[in-house]
Amino acid sequence: MWLTTDKFVEDYLERNIICDLLSGRMSLIHEYGENKYNDGKDEIEQVIRKLLKSGEEPDIIAQKADVPLEKLLKIKERNNLEEE
């Protein structure tokens, strides 16, 4: 985008304004992508916590959720979810 701006916009001030606007939009797009990624991770953790609370075995949850068992055990430890 910036290369196109440099090539076709000759006025220095206009070029800088356009580049600033593009930079702002790109950072917003990046922030949106990060939020969607983090929301997805949070949803998976919520499901894992619910399954652990229901008494499901950690190794079975790890297989179903395609999550390493070590990570699942950390979630369990972090949330104080001990087997009953």
C-alpha positions as CSV (number, residue, x, y, z in Angstrom):
1,M,0.0,0.0,0.0
2,W,2.7,2.4,1.0
3,L,4.6,1.8,-2.2
4,T,1.6,2.6,-4.3
5,T,1.1,5.8,-2.3
6,D,4.7,6.7,-2.9
7,K,4.4,6.1,-6.6
8,F,1.1,7.9,-7.3
9,V,0.8,10.7,-4.7
10,E,3.4,13.4,-5.4
11,D,2.5,15.9,-2.7
12,Y,4.6,15.1,0.3
13,L,1.9,16.2,2.9
14,E,-0.8,14.2,1.2
15,R,1.4,11.2,1.0
16,N,2.2,11.4,4.7
17,I,-1.5,11.8,5.6
18,I,-2.4,8.8,3.5
19,C,0.4,6.7,4.9
20,D,-0.6,7.7,8.5
21,L,-4.2,6.6,7.7
22,L,-3.1,3.3,6.3
23,S,-0.9,2.7,9.3
24,G,-3.8,3.3,11.6
25,R,-6.1,1.0,9.7
26,M,-3.4,-1.8,9.6
27,S,-2.9,-1.5,13.3
28,L,-6.7,-1.8,13.8
29,I,-6.9,-4.8,11.6
30,H,-4.0,-6.4,13.5
31,E,-5.7,-5.6,16.9
32,Y,-9.0,-7.1,15.6
33,G,-7.1,-10.3,14.5
34,E,-5.4,-10.6,17.9
35,N,-8.7,-10.2,19.7
36,K,-10.4,-12.9,17.6
37,Y,-7.5,-15.2,18.2
38,N,-7.5,-14.6,22.0
39,D,-11.3,-15.0,22.1
40,G,-11.0,-18.4,20.5
41,K,-8.4,-19.4,23.0
42,D,-10.6,-18.2,25.9
43,E,-13.5,-20.3,24.5
44,I,-11.4,-23.4,24.4
45,E,-10.3,-22.8,28.0
46,Q,-13.9,-22.4,29.1
47,V,-14.9,-25.7,27.5
48,I,-11.9,-27.4,29.1
49,R,-12.8,-26.0,32.5
50,K,-16.4,-27.2,32.1
51,L,-15.3,-30.6,31.1
52,L,-12.9,-30.8,34.0
53,K,-15.6,-29.7,36.5
54,S,-17.9,-32.4,35.1
55,G,-15.4,-35.0,36.0
56,E,-14.2,-35.9,32.6
57,E,-10.7,-37.4,32.6
58,P,-7.9,-35.0,31.6
59,D,-6.3,-37.4,29.0
60,I,-9.7,-37.8,27.3
61,I,-10.3,-34.0,27.2
62,A,-6.8,-33.5,25.8
63,Q,-7.6,-35.9,22.9
64,K,-11.0,-34.4,22.2
65,A,-9.8,-30.8,22.3
66,D,-6.6,-31.6,20.5
67,V,-4.7,-29.8,23.3
68,P,-1.4,-31.1,24.8
69,L,-2.0,-32.8,28.2
70,E,0.5,-30.6,29.9
71,K,-1.4,-27.5,28.8
72,L,-4.6,-29.0,30.0
73,L,-3.1,-29.8,33.4
74,K,-1.8,-26.2,33.7
75,I,-5.4,-24.9,33.1
76,K,-6.6,-27.4,35.7
77,E,-4.0,-26.2,38.2
78,R,-4.5,-22.5,37.4
79,N,-8.2,-22.8,38.1
80,N,-7.9,-25.1,41.2
81,L,-10.0,-27.8,39.5
82,E,-9.1,-30.9,41.5
83,E,-10.7,-34.3,40.8
84,E,-13.4,-35.2,43.2
